[in-house]
Amino acid sequence: MIIIPARIGSSRFPNKILADIDGIPMVVRTALSAQNIDSVCVATDSGEVIDICKSFDINAIITSDKHNSGTDRIYEAAQKLQLHGEDIIINVQADEPFIEQEVIKTIYTLTKSNIKNRDVLINSCYKEISSLVADDPNIVKVVTDKDEMALYFSRSKIPYSRDHFLDQYKAHIGIYGFTMHSLHLFADLPNTILEDIEKLEQLRALYSGYKIAMKKVKTDSFGIDTPEDLERALKIHRL
């Protein structure tokens, strides 16, 4: 099951998940790009989003407007959908309308491979970017160990290059793979100081001692955080 958290509020780009992309709202376009891989459900706090998804024959479910993170939102949706145990759940962000199907498939495969590994709470991915691109705090950077397990995520440039020779960083792609069991564990974890400081929900898992498995992917997609991001994405994809 692919669940797309779709919070209507956004301080930097109001109602961004409804932004028009070649005649299709952003959240719908994201859902359409994922639906050939597995069943899709949009989890939202907005009746308007529910109605729009239904008009495109996209399954959608209403969730609380009190959630602190998208993953908390998909957990509520997963409960309402009666998912359980080792059911695989992929969290695809609503602001990733150009995410390639191959990337989603990669996370599905990684999640399946870790289904019995109770140390791994989350499965995700990254792409390589230049030092100049990594300067953007809206792009989350990740450092991994030799087994491609995440050591830390940050909006800052990590690792810090003291001698200024590093020109390749790992940019986190905001797609998460869970089982229903691991999603339940994540949702039960308390918020942590690192999550609050960086505003990155995945730090909740690392702070609590769990692992996040990572996989390198090739993608031209990126999260749409501002109107300028959308304009740049439309140029890249020539829409």
Buried (B, 14 or more C-beta within 10 A) or exposed (E): BBBBBBBBEBEEBEBBBBBEBEEBBBBBBBBBBBBEBBEBBBBBBBEEBBEBBEEBEBBBBBBEEEBEBBBBBBBBBBBEBEBEEEBBBBBBBBBBBBBBEEBBBBBBBBBBBBBEEEEBBBBBBBBEBEBEEBEBEEBBBBBBEEEBBBBBBBBEBBEEEEEEEEEEBBBBBBBBBBBBBBBBBBBEBEBBEBBEEBEBBBBBBBBBEBBBBBBEBEBEBBBBBEEEBBEEBBEEEEE
